[in-house]
Amino acid sequence: MGVVKNKTDPSQTALTWFLYFILDCITMFSTINAAPQDKGAIPFLLGCSIGSLIMFIILLYQGRKTYNWTELFVTILIFICGTAWVIKGPYHAVVWGIISESIVGIYLIAKTIKDPVVKYNLTGYLLFLASSIVSIYNAKSWSLPDAGYALCESVLSIITIIPLLIQLRKERL
């Protein structure tokens, strides 16, 4: 909702979210191929992919087609994940997908610490945390393909929620 209502945020671009969509898809399909017997992570990964695609469509419709260094960085991460899959197989693509998501997450955490916008972000991150916890609960095993991505997202969400809660407390005092 924040992206729909705040059409002037230069950090949200269609290209960024298209690249996030590709990264989510690589992680999802490599997870399917790395652990075909473990299907607990697939709904969460599919949800992440669909969410990124929806964000891309909204931002494209709004005409936010600019780009910055973030897109180049995410493109490099996509290249690393794809190369890992081709050379080492889907399990390594899962590992690099999780590492890539962590790197992107650290960037988002830094942005949130710098400018904690509570209005839309807190609800979104709480819902995302709940979804990732449900995915961990549904994991058939503690294998990296089945639980790793959701566990990574849970930790990143918790770290991102903390500055938002601090800002919410400041706003209420």
N, C-alpha and C positions, 0 to 999 in steps of 0.2 A: 504494500500500500504506500510505503514511503516513496518508492520510485514513481508510482503513478501520480502522487500528489506533489512531490518535489521534482519538478522538471528541470531544475537548474543545477543539480549536483553534477559537476564535471567529472567526478570519479566513476560515475556509473555510465558505461558506454555499451552499445550493442555488441561491438567487437569483443570486449572483455567477457561478456556473458556468453557469447558464442564459443569463445575459447574455453571457458569453464565447462560449457556443455560438452565439448569434445573431450576434455580431460575426464569429466564424469563418465562419459560413454566408454572411453578406454578402460577406466577402472572397472566399470560394470562388466563389460565383455571379457576382460581378462580375468575377473573374479569367476565368471561363469565357466570359463575354460580351465582355470587353475583348480577349481574345486567343484566339479559338476554335481557331486553328491550333497554338498552343503548349499542349500538354497535360502538360508535365513537372511543373508545380506542383500539378496536381489531386490526385494521391494523397496528397501531404503535407497539403494543405489539408483533404481529406476526413478524413484521420487526426486532424488537430487538431479538426475539428468533432465527430467521433465520440468522441474523448477527452473533450472538454468535456461532451458529452451523458452519457457514462458517469459522470463526476464529479457532474453534476447529479443523476442518478438515485440514486447512492450517498448523497449528502448529503441528498436528499429523504427517502430511506428511513430515514436516521439521525435525521430530524426537525430538521435544522439549517436552520430557516426564518427566522432572524433576518436583519436587514439593517443596513447602515451606510452611510457616505458613499461607499464604493467603488461600490455599486450605482447610486447617483445619477450618479456620474461616468461609469461605463461606459454607462449609459443615454444620457447626453448624447453620448458618442462614437458610439453606435449611431445616434442621430438625425442626427449630422453625416454619417456614412457614407451613410445612406439618402437624406438630402437631396442630398448630392453626386451620388449615382447618378441621382436623379430630375432634377436640374437640369443637371448637366454630363455624365452618362453613366457607364458602368461603369468606364472607365479612372480617372476621378477617385475613384470609390468604392474602387478598389484602392489608390490613393495614400492616401486617408484611412483605409482599413483597416490599412495598414502603419504609418501615423502613430499610429493608435489602439493597435495592438499594441505599438508602441514605448513609448507612454505607460504602458500597463498593465505592460509589462516593466520600466520604470524603477521603478515602484511595487514590483514583486516583488523587484527587485535591492535596493532600500532595505530591504525586510523581511528579506532574506537577510543583508545586511550587519549589521543590528541583531541578528538571532537566527539564526545559521547552523546549521541542523539537518542534519547530514551523513547520518544513518542512511538515510533514504529519498530525500532530495532530490538527493544527488550522483548516484546511479545514474539517477534519472529525468532529470536535466538532461543527463547524458552520453548517454543513449539519444536524447533529444530533439535534441541537437547532432548526433549521428550521422545521424538521420533528415533533419534539415535540410540536412546536407552532401550526402547522397544525392540529395535533391531538387534542390540546386544543380547537382550533377553531371548529373542527368537533364534539366536545362533545355535546351530547344532553342535558346534565345537568351538574351542578357543583358537582355531587356526587363523592365521593372518588373513586368508581370503574371506573367511566367514565372519569374523568379528573385528578385524583390524581397522577397517575404514570407519565403522560406526564408533569404535572406541576412540579413534583419533578425533572424530567430529565431536564426540562428547566432551573430551578434554578441551578442545579449542572453544567450544560453546561456553563451557563453564568459565574459562579464562576471559572470554569476551563479555560475558554477562556481569562479571565483577565490576568493571568501570561503569557499566550502565546502572547497576544498583547504587553505586556510590553517587553518581550524578542524580539519580532519582531522589536519593536521600537529601542531597544538597538543595534540589528544587522544592522539596516539601518543607524544608526548614525555614 
